[in-house]
Amino acid sequence: MPRYRPHVAARPSWRCRVCGAAWPCSPARLALLGEYRENRTNLLIYLGTLMHEAMTDLAVLHGQDAPDGMAERFLTWARAR
């Protein structure tokens, strides 16, 4: 039986180490929603902190501003509905 590997970001690219998608990928989002199911506010604070780090890393990596859509990538999906 295959062992579960957590979908975590590879820095400074902010791509998933397991599937290669832009992080947080779908499996990472599901895991984060489960982990923070009782405290959505803390999830958003955590993701906001990671978004800031990703914006800094990606700006340095690409020699320009961070890519557009960072809020959607890191925060919008995690808001309470």
N, C-alpha and C positions, 0 to 999 in steps of 0.2 A: 504494500500500500504506500503511495507517495506521501511524503511528509509535507505538511503545510509550511510554506515560506511566506513570511509577512511581506506585503507590498509596501516597501519603504522607498524614500527618495534617494537617488544617487546625486550627490552634490559635486560640482556646481551646476550640472545640467538640469536638475530637478525632473529627471525621468525616473520611472519606476525601475528598481533593480531586478524585479521579477519579469514583468511583462513589457517594459520599455515604453509604456504610454506616459504622457504628461502626468506628473504626480500632482495632486492625488488622483490616481486612477480609480476606476469603478470598485475594484475589490478593496482598495484602501479606504474609499469613502464609506463603504458598507461596514468595514471594521471600525472606523472612527465613530460612525453613528451608533453602533452597538456599544462601544466603549463609553461614550458620553451620553447614552440615552437618558440618563437622569439629570444631566446638566448641559443643556444646549449652549448656555452662555459661556461656560468654560471651553466648550468646543470651538466657538467662534473666536474667543480670545486666543486660544492655541493656534488656530488656523491663521488668524491675523498676524501673529508673530512669525509664523512660518512664511506667510506671504511676503512680509517685509524682508526676511532673509533671502527668499527666492528672488525678489526684485533686485536686491543688491548683487547677488551672485550672477544673475542673468545679465544685468547691465555690464558688469565687469567682463563676463565671458564673451558677450557680443559687442563690447565697445560702444554701447549706446544705451538709451533708456530701456527699461524692462519691456517685454512684449505687452501688447494690449490684451485685455481680457483677464488680467490677473485676479480681479475681484470675483468674476464669475467662476474662474478655475478654483479659487481657494475658499470663497465665502458664500456666494449666492446659493449654492446647492445645499448648504448646511443650515440655512435659516429655517425656523419653525414654520410649518404651513398650517 
